[in-house]
Amino acid sequence: MMNIKFSPPDISELEIYEVSEALRSGWITTGPRTKKLEADIAEYVGTARAVCLNSQTACAELALRLLGIGEGDEVITSAYTYTASASVICHVGAKPVLIDTAKDSFEMDYGQLEAAINGNTKAIIPVDIGGVPCDYGRIFDIVNRKKGMFTPKTDMQKALGRIAVMADTAHSFGASQNGKMIGSIADFSSFSFHAVKNLTTAEGGALTWRTVDGIDDGEIYRRLQLFSLHGQSKDALAKTRLGAWEYDIVGPWYKCNMTDIMAALGLAQMKRYPSMLARRKEIIGVYDEALKPLGVEVLPHYTETNVSSGHLYMTRVPGCDEKRRSEIIVKMAERGIACNVHYKPLPMHTAYKSLGFSIDDYPNAYERFKNEITLPLHTCLTDEEVRYVIDNYVDILKEYI
C-alpha cells in the first residue's frame, strides 16, 4: 500500500542551496532577498510593485488598513471560504457580510452580492477557490454600477472612487483570466505562500495592486512597509548604511514582515514554478479523464476564459451526504490516501455563529460542502501515485454512485 500525503511542500536541492546561502550571508531578516522576491512577483503578475509579508492574512488586513476601512464600514465576502477571508474584516473593526454561493457554484451569488451593497459597503473580498479565478468582470460591473452609493472616508477611498475589490487570491498565484494574470486584475490581491500552497516560503504571502489614479505606487509601498514594521521609518537594511542609525516611529503599527530566509525559498520556487504549474495541469488531466464519465463534478480549471493555478482538486460526489462523504474519506485513508474537504462554510463555525450567522441562511453553500472531497494534488506525486489515487477513488465510489 502506498502512503499518499495530501499536500507536502515540494522542496528541491535548489531551495536548500538558496536558504543555505541566505544563512551564510549573515542577513536573515527582511533584506535584499525579500526585495528581489517582491520585484520578481510584481514582474510575474504584471504590477508596478508588490509587498511580501509573513502571511496572506497580513496582506489582506494591511490592504484594508491602507484604505482606512474600519468601524462603521461593511465588507462583503463569501460564506464558502477559509476564515482568513472574513477574519481580517473583524480585525479592522468593520462588519463582515457573508454571501451565499450561487446554486451549483463555488462562487458567490453575484445577484445577492449586488443586493447586499449599501452606503456602508467599502470593499468586496471575492475568493479564487482552488486556483480558479472568480468572475472579476461581473464584480467590477457591479461596483461601477453602485458608484452613486459610495461615500469615501479617506484619500485612498476618494482616489479609487468606488467600492474596492480586494481579492483573496491565496490559491491562485500563477492563474490568469482573459489573458491577464491574477494579481493585476483586482484592486488588491493577497497571495498565500503557506507550506501547502503551490509556491511556498514556509509561511508568507504577497500583496499586489493595480495603480490607483492620483496615488503613487511608491507611496503605497512605503505605507505598507510602515504598517508591517512597527511604523518604523527605516527598515533594518536601511539602518545598516554608515551613519544611518537614527529612525522615527510614525505610527503604533504592526510586525508582519517577510524574512530573507523565507524569501530565499520563494526565489528558488519562482525559478521552478512554470514546470510546477505544468505538472499540476497534467495531474488534473488524469483525474478529469477518470472522474467526469462517472458524473463526479470537478472544478473547471482550464476554460476559454480562465487558466487556473491548479491548486486544489475539488470533487463533488453525486447523491452523497456528510455521513457518506466521511465514509469515503476514511476508506481512502485506509488505503493510504489523505483527502480533505474545502470548505466548511463560515456560518457552520463557532466564531461566525457567535456573530449571528446561521448556515440555514446559506443553503447553496451547504449543498456544495456536504458532498465535497478534495483529492491530493501536488508536484511531489509520481505518475504511479496519481494512478493509485484515482484507481482507488474510482473503486470506492462504485459503492456510492
N, C-alpha and C positions, 0 to 999 in steps of 0.2 A: 504493500500500500504506500502511495506517495503521501508526502506532507506538504500541502499547498497553503502557504500563508496568504492572507488577504491582500496586504499592500506593504511589503517591505521596501525600504529605500534601496535604490539602485546605485550603489557606490562602487566605483572602479578605482584602479590604481591612480588615475588622473586626479580624482578628488583627494585621495590620500596624499599625493605629492603636493597639491596646491595648499592643503591645510598645513602640511609639514613646513612648506616654505613660509607660510604666514607665521607660524610659531617661531621659526628660525629668524625671521625678520626683526623680531623684538617689538613689532606693532600688532597687537591683537584686538584692540577695541576699534571703534569707528575710525577708519583711516583711508589710505589710498585704494585698498581693495574694495571697500564699500563704495567709494566714489566711482570706481571703474564699473562695478556691477550696476550702479544706477545709470551710468551712461549707456551701458550695453542694453539694459532693459528699455530705456527710452528709445534708442535706435531700433530695437526689435519691434516694439509695438507702434512706433511712428509718432511719438510725442516729443515735445521740446525738452522735458525734464521728467525725472522720476525720483522718488524718495524711497529708500529702503529702511524698514523698521523691523521690530522684533516679532511682529505678527500681522496677519491680515486684519485682526480686530483693532490693533492700534492704528493701522492705516485708515480704516473706516471711521473710527472715532475722531481722529485728528482732522479728517476731511469735514466732518460735521462741525467741529470746533472752529475750523478755518472759516466756515461760512457763518459762524455766530449763531448756530441753531441751538436752542436750549429751552428753558422753561416757558410754557405757553405755546410752544410750537408743536406741530404734529408731523410725524414722518411715517410714510406708508411702506410696508414691506410684505412679503409673502408669509402665509401661515405654514407653508411647506418648505422649510429650510432648517439649517442649524441655528442654534441660539445666537451666534455671533452677528447674524444679520439684524437682529432685533435688540440684543442687549446693549449695543452701542448707543441706541436711541435713548435707552434708560440712563446710560452713563452720563449723557449731557443734559439730562433733566427734561427731555422732550417726551411727548406721548407717542408710544408705538401704536400704529393702526395696522392690523393684520387683515390681509385679503385672502379669500379662499382661492383655490386653483380653479381654472376653467374646467368644465366637465371633460373627462378623458384627457387631461393635460397635466403636466407638472408645472406649467407656467401659471402666473397669476391670471385671474379672470379680469381682463382689461376693461370690461364694462363696469365691473364692481370697482376697479381702481379709479376710473373716471368719476363714478358716483361718490366715492369717498373723499374726494378733494374738496376742501373748503378754504376759507380765508386764513386758517391757521396752518395749512399744509406748507411746509418749506422744502421737503425733499421726498423722493421716492428711492427706495433701495430695492431694485429688481435683482433677481438671482439667476445666474447661469448654472442650472442644475447639471451635474455630471460632465461639465465641459461644453454643453450645448448652449449657444447664445440665446437669450430671450429675444422678444420682438422689440428691438430698440426703436425701429421706425414707428411702430404704433405708440410706444411710450412717449416719444418726442412729439408726435401728433397731439397726444392728449395734453401734455404740459404746455404746448404752444397755444392750444385752444383755451386753456384755463389762465392765460396770462392776466386777464382782466381781474381775476380774483386774488392775484398775488400782491401782497404788500411787503416790500423789502424792509428789513430791520437793520442791515449792516451795509457797508460799502460793497462788500463782495456780493451780497444778495442783489443789491441795486445794479451792479455791473452785469450780473447774469440775467436779471430782468424776468425771471420766471422760476417755477419750482425746479430745484436741482435734481438731476438724475445721477445718483451716486451708487453705481453698480457693485454688488457683491460678486466679484469675478474670482473668488477663491479657487474655483475649479477650472477656469478657462484660459489660463496662460497658454498662448500659442493658438488659440481659436480665432476664427475670423467670421465676419458676416458681410456678404456682398463685396468681398474683396478687401474689406477694411479690418485691420487687426483689432481684436478685443483689447481694450486699454486705451484706444484712441476714439471710441465711439461715445461712451457715456461722458458726462461732465467730469466725474471722478470714478476711477476703477481701482478696487482693492484686491490685490492678488495674495494668495497664500503660498508660502514655500515650506509649510509644515512637513514633517517626515513622511506623511502618507501621500503627499501631492506629487504630481508628475515631475516637477523640478523642485528639489529640496535644498534648503540651507539649514536643516535640522528643525529649527523654528525660524520664523521670519516671514516677511511679506514686502510688497512694494505698492506704492500709491502712484498712479499716473493720472494725468488730467489733460483735458482739452484747453487750449489757450482761451482765456476769457478776455473779451474786448475791454480795454481800459485797465487791465491788471497785468503787470509784468510777470512772466513766468519765474524770473529770478526772485521776485519779491515773494511769490507763493512758496518757492523752495526755501527761502530764508525763514519765513514764518513757520513752516513745518519743522525746520531744523530747531528753531527756538522751542516749539511745543514739545519736541521729542528729547531735548537735552536740558531740562530744568529751566528753560528760559535763559540759558547762558549765552552771552553774546559772542563767544568764541568756542569752537569745539576743541577737543584735546589736540588735534593735529595743528590747528592754527596757533595754539598756545606754545607749540614747540619752536616756533621761529624766534630767533635771537631777540631778546628784549620784549617779547610779546606776551608776557605772563598775565598782564592785567586784563580783567574782563568785568562785565556787568551782568547782573541778573535782571532782565527786563520784564519778567513775569513769573509767578509762582507755579510753573507748569509741570511737565511730566518727564518720565525717563523711559523711553521705549526705542532707543536706537539699535541698529544692527551692528554687530561686531565684524571685524575683518576676518576672524576665523569662520564665521557664518558665510561671509561674502566669498571667501576662498572656495567653499563648497559650491556656491552658486555660480562662480565664474567657470569652474570645471564643468558643471552641469550644462551651462549655456553652450559650451563647445559641443556637447554630445546631444543637445536637445532635438535637433532635426531628426536624427536617426531614432531617438526615443519615441517621438511622435509617430514616425512611420511604423515602428514596431507595434504601437498601440492600435494603429489602424488595421494592421494585419490580423491581430488577435480578434478585434471586433468583427472583422470579416468572417472569420472561422465561426465565431459564436452566432452571428446573424444567420449564416447559412444553415446551421443546425436547428436553430430555435424558431425562426419565423414560420417554417412549414407546420410547426406544431400549434400555431396560434398563440404563442407566447409574445406578449407585447414587449418591445425593446425600445430604448431611446433611439431616435433618428439622428445619429451622429453626423452623417455626411449627406447633405441635401444640396439643391441648386443654390440656396442662399447661405447655408451655414457649413463651415468646416469646424468640427469640434476639436477640442484638445484630447478627447478620448479618455477622460479622467475616470468615469465610473461606468460599469456595465450593469445598468439597472434593468431588471426584468419584472414583468407582472404575470403571475400565473392565473389563467382564466378560471373563474369559479372557486377561487381559493379565499379562505378567511384567515384571521390571525392565527387560530389554532393549527390549521393545516399548514400554513406558512412556516410556523415554528417547527412542525414535524419535519418538513423538508430540510430546513436548515440543520437540524440535529442529524438527520440521515446523511447529509453531505459531510458534516463534521466527523461522523463515524467512519467515513471513507477518506478522512484526512484532508478535507477541503474546507477552508474557512470562508464563510459567506457573511454578509452584513445586510443591514436594512437602512435605506436612505429615503426619506427621513421620517421619524416620528414627528408628526406636526406639532408646532409650538403649543397650541392650546391643550395638548394632552400632558404637558409637563407642569409640575407643581408651581414653578416660578410664574408661568403665564396664567395658570388658573387663578393664582393669588392676585393677578392684575385684572381679573374679571373675564378672561377669555374662556370659552367653552367649545369643545370640539363639535357640539351639536350645531353650532353656527357655521361649521366648515365641513359640510358633508362631502364635497368633492375631494378635499384634501384627505379625509379619512378613507374614502374609497381607493385613492391612489396608494395609501400607506398599507392597507390591510393585507394586500397580496403581493407586496414588493419584495424582491430578493435581489441583492447585488452580488454578482459573481466576482471572483478575483480577476483583476485586470491590471497588470503591471509589467514592466520591461525586464524583470528577472525571470519571467516564465519562459520555459523552453517549449518548443513545438510539442514535445511529448506530454508535457504538463498541461498545455492548453487542451490537447485532445483528451487527456484524463479527466479534466474538469467537465468538459462538455459531454463526454460519453456518460459519465456518472450522473450528471444533472438530467440528461435526457432519460436515462434509465429510471431514475427516481420519479420523474414527472409522469411517467406512464401510469403510475398508481393514482394520479390526481387529475389528469386531463381526460 
